[in-house]
């Protein structure tokens, strides 16, 4: 170790791995986290090479083109997508250096980055290189390097650390051994007050027991890094191991005061703090954690969540037909557009594919409605896939109804063909609301590829572009059409209270004469009624939920149509082997099949009762299994569930695990044993791929211990993040899917099930060991109540936070609870949820802040509890598993209110850049499916062999006279339903239940969450007195007969 002095630059070489990539020709260093290297010193062992024969190179990945300016605190919102460097994607970049030679000691410094290396980056003359690796390389055999030094912009700082810990009650020894390890720093010495005992070994420390205070104390000195950039990866981390407890902390965090690990009974301080554990035990916190404060708040309601959100910025609504890939959109100003991603038509050829090549990607039709915002905008009946919009100006009301239908077939015709031609119909009613005569006007214009189109109008109302391609047919009942090159103008004279309607028929592509005849034959009002009748039948066939909230009722129904419109039929083609397969596209225009999100949709279809549609969607992934690799350090893709015939999208490594889970979910929701026997081979092959790839990471370090990623999948990409690492969520979901799929195979007594059960258990053991080890190496994080808790990093080689909200929040430690790799109700689970609530959801780096949170104290309750993709993954679910219903409902209502747009009954993917905004592709049916699932779990929730009713229903829904219900809900036990009715006095609640009959549960539990949280006093089941109940739950043995359970909340309490 070099002589250290305060303020001198830090040498980061001791914290890198010495390695070679071309043995004999190179030698270098590799870090787990990128460093800003300013100076490199090389000491040659024997002979020195010629300076002309050796060059210094660094590993170039995303930097410098993608970078965060030094000192800038960012990571929330759009910057959260920024790519970072990894070990697997990049190239060796020769460095532009200045070499100073002093015999066997060579010193490299860097010239400005933009002089030779990146001359195009004119505003970034960096004198450092941000990298994970550096090396010396030669074209001939290179002499051996004795040692390296690699200096950054951090400097050394000396700290005296004091750690005091509660004496373990079971311990009787006067002294116990502590292990202390330092990363990015050096352990200088160890001291104890009074009687000092020398400690042998670099990682040992002797400890003094203090019987009077019931604690033990250790002191030691650390050389720690100091850097003005808070996000530097040079940060010193000290790991303390005591046998009973292991944790890590960042000494620089002591600048904000002592670190109090209340759950460990540990206080970490600097000698200047003069703090004691006894003081912190007695201290009342100045503030509480958000997690803790939720317990004290009134239960969240949709009304409060909605009121506390910023006003929404409106955007388009999707017009489509079930299973067809031609879709339109309608904007808040009434413009209709069609937009197609050329790749989806070309990768999966259909009858219209050749036309795609002749058409612009976008066509937009405008109608000249008033410039003012509409006075009303709402889907037809509040939930059907047809949009109604109204404007009022100068005594005239314009009412637009826009919908999509088929050109040449009835909506009810079977089979569905994904390439069926679709047309948009726009009906405009012009109504004179005044008591004087008025002239109504419209101006019809077309843009193609964002450029105005010169139009030609003939006497039949056909509107064509300058090349003769049809862009619309206009049929007014009354009034006059006139054409000019810039558009078609419509005028109509209306008497007081008179109205008229004009119809616009808009083809997706230009039509031939036969197709034009079909378009002309469409009767708009009859077509509209056909759309209404079709979607009412389709929606009525699935689960129905009724609550006191009309917005929620409408959304749950509307989402059925959104799902089926995005559930696209893959037309039979050579790509699909002549088979027709269904694609669960997760966005209507730009997004394809992101497997994990597609599974969210397919499982929601299953839960609603559309099991055949779900099976068709899974068939896509089964048919193309093993055809497309996942990006990562994998050796094969045999068995991988990701390929989707060209519609696969996203590259997420967690796709494989989600697909396995989805296949199991389909089985448990249908109990279709014949289907599972047919696909069992696919499942076994998918599990074998996991086992095969896991073998690659089962390595030991230089000390013979398992590496931190032992038994994990090889490094690969995350969700939207293309960096290759050993990601927490990827591995959690891979095990989760494998475990659930093997449970399904066990249920049918598959001959491979025992072997795979054993392998799944080994996988879980490796993950739990690895996640625990990474928890112990990662620095603890502070909470708002002044305590600190351990932190699970989002990938195995980190020792703290990742960059940005996607890595840290969306894909962070919460998934350990969702997948139940750690018990959700455990202390570890509490640490995770406290950290999310206090530090991630409302944060400049990892969540919402700034304009989205102008007053933290006012808005924390309603604007917290969700990520910047509020409805996609699992923010409410850990709370459900923990039976923390207040937290669950807050997370659900807040996420719903953040993403839901009342004027379209849709949920946006990302409320970005701020709450109230929107971003992404829509219908975003995967996010909607998750929100619908969370709503369904309030009514019916399966846990092992128990079926719960009303497990998480909001208390305010049980106000006097209210009725809430779910019917035709598919569960693991079969179809079921429950209806709660509250008496007018609120003193009795009746639950009428239709239990499942297919695979009855072992137990039924009915929850009654009284509006005022009153306990149940007495119960009657089917008219008879019932004694098996507690404060909120009534326990009923398995039955297939209808139940009427009446809980009373007056009279004496049950003894």
Protein Blocks (a to p, Z undefined) as FASTA:
>chain_A
ZZddehiacdfklmcccddfbghjaccdddfbdcddfbdcdddfklccdfklpccddddf
kbmkbccdehiacheajllmpccddfkbccddddddddddehjaccdddddfklmmmmml
mmlccfbdcdfbdcdddfbdcdddfbdcdddfbdcddddddddddddfkbcbfbdcdddd
dehiacfbdcdehjacddehjkbccddddfknopacddddddddddfblkbckbccdddd
ehjaccdddfklmmnopcddfknopacddfklopafklmmmpccfbdcfklmmmmpccdd
fklmmmmpccddddddddddehiabdcdddfkopacddddfklmmmmgcfklmmmmmpcf
bdcddehiafbdcfbdcdehhlaccdcddddeehiacddddddddfkbcfkbccddfkbc
cddddddddddfbfbdcdddddddddeehiacdddddfkopacdfkopafbdcddfbdcd
dddfkbccddddddehiacdddddddfbdcdfklmmmmmmpcfklmmmmmmmmmmmmmmm
mccdddfblklmmmmmmmmmmmmmmmccddddfklnopacddddfbfklpccdfklmmmm
mmmmmmnopamlmmmmmmmmmmmgokaccedjdfbfghiafbgghpaghjiaklmmmmmm
mmmmmmmmnopaklmmmmmmmmmmmmmmmmmmmmmmmccdfkopacfkgoiacddddehi
abdcddfklmmmmmmmmmmmmmmmmmnopaklmmmmmmmmmmmmmmmmmmmmmmmmpccd
ddfkopacddddfbfkbcbdcehjklmmmmmmklmmmnomacfklmklmmmmmmmmmmmm
ncfklmcehjllmblklmmmmmgoiafblklmmmmmmmmmnopaklmmmmmmmmmmmmpc
fklopacfbdcfbehiacdjdddfklmmmmmmmmmmmmpccehjbccehklgcfklmggh
iacddehiacfkbccdddddddfkopaccddddddfklgcfbdcdddddfklpacfbdce
ehiacfbdcfklccddddfbdcdddddfedjddZZ
